[in-house]
Amino acid sequence: MPKKNANPVDVQVGSRVRLRRMLIGMSQERLGELLGLTFQQVQKYEKGLNRIGAGRLFDIARILGVSIDYFYEGLAGAANRGFSEGDASPPIIEFMSSPEGLQLALGFTRIRDSRVRKRVLDLVKSLAEDKDGD
C-alpha cells in the first residue's frame, strides 16, 4: 500500500502550530495536556499527518493566543495557483520551525546594538557564500 502524502494545507496549519508553540516556549507535551492528547498526536498534527478538526483548531488557537487566521497565513496565493505534490513550506516557515532557526531569531532580536546585528548578518552571509563556493 503506497504511503499517503500529507495534504499541503494540513502541513501549513501544522507548521504554524509548531511555530507558534515554539515561539511561546511551550512543549508538545504541555500542548497535548491542555488539549487532552498525547505529545505524539501533537507531533502528527504539527507534521500535517493528521488533520486538525475545526473544534480542535479553535482550542489550539485559544491556547496559543492567536486567531484562526494565523494558521492559514500565506495560503491565499497557493489556493489560487493550486497545490502540487512537490510544494514545500515557504523557506522562512521551515527555518522558523526548526529549533536552530527559532533560537537564532530570538537571540538576534535581543541584540540591541545595530552595529553588532549588522556584523552578525555579515557573518551569516559570508558563511552562506563560502558554502556556495565549495
N, C-alpha and C positions, 0 to 999 in steps of 0.2 A: 504494500500500500504506500503510495507516494506521500511524502511529508507535506502537511498543509502549510501554506505560506500565510504569514500574518497579514491581515488587512492593513494597508498603509494608514488609514485613519486611526485604527486601533493602536498602531505603532506610535503615531504622532501623539495621541492622547496619553498613552503610557509613558512616553518620554517626557512629556510635560509634567505628569505626576511625579516622576523621578526627579526632574529638575527642581521643581518647587519644594519637594520633600527635602532634598539635599540643601537647598538654599536656606531653609529654616532650621537645618540641623536635626531633622527627625529621622530616626532609623526606620527601616522596613518593619522591624518587629513592633515598634510603637504605633505606626500607622495601622498595622494589622490588628493590634489590640483595640485601638479606637474604633475599628470597623467590625470587630468580631471575626477576624480572619487570621490565617497563619501568614507568616512572612513569605512563605513560598507562593501563596496566592497573590500577594502584593507584587512579588517578583514577576509572576506571569502577567499581571496587569501592566507592569512597567515595560515589559518586553513586547507587549501587544499580542501575546499568545492567547490570552483570554480577553474577551470583550468586556468592557465595563458597562453595566446597565445604567439606565438613566438615574434611578434612585440612588445607586451606589456612587455614581459620579457626583451627584448633588452632595452626598455626605462627604466625599473626598474633598470637594471644593470648600465646603464649610470648615472642615478640619484644617485644611492647608491655608485657609484665609484668602481665597481667590474666587473670582466669578467663574461660572461655567465657560464663558467665552475664552478664558485663559487657555484652556486645553485645546482649543481649536484655532488659536492664532497662527496665521500663515497658511491655512488650508484653503482660503478663498481662491487664490490663484491656482492651486493644484486641482481644485474641483472644476475649474473652467477648462483646464488643459487635459484633465484625466490623469489617472494613475497607471503606471505600468509596473510590472513585477520588479523591475530593476530600480524603481525610485527609492532613494535613500533619504534619511532625515537630513535637513539642512546642516551643513558642517558646524554652524555655531551651536545648534541644539546638541549635536553629538559631542562637541567639545565641552559644553557646559554640563552635560550629563555625566561626563567622566569625573572620577574623583580628583584627578590631577588638574583638569580644567577648572573645576569649581574652586579648588584650593588656590590656584594661580589667580583667578579672577578676584576672589575675596581678598587675597593678600595684596594684589595690585591696588585695589581700591583703598586699602589702608595706608598706602604710601602718600604722604601729604605733600612732599616736595616735588614740584612738577619737573625739576631737572632730573631727579632720581627716576621718576616714572619714564621720562624720555630715554634715559640711559638703559633702563630695563627693556624698553621697547626696541631700542637699537640692538641690544644683545640678542633678543629673540629673533629679530630679523636677520642678524648676521649668522646665527646658528642655523636658521632655515635656509639661507643661501649656501652655507657650507654643505648642507645635506644635498641640495640640488646639484652642487658641483661635483659630487662623488662619482 
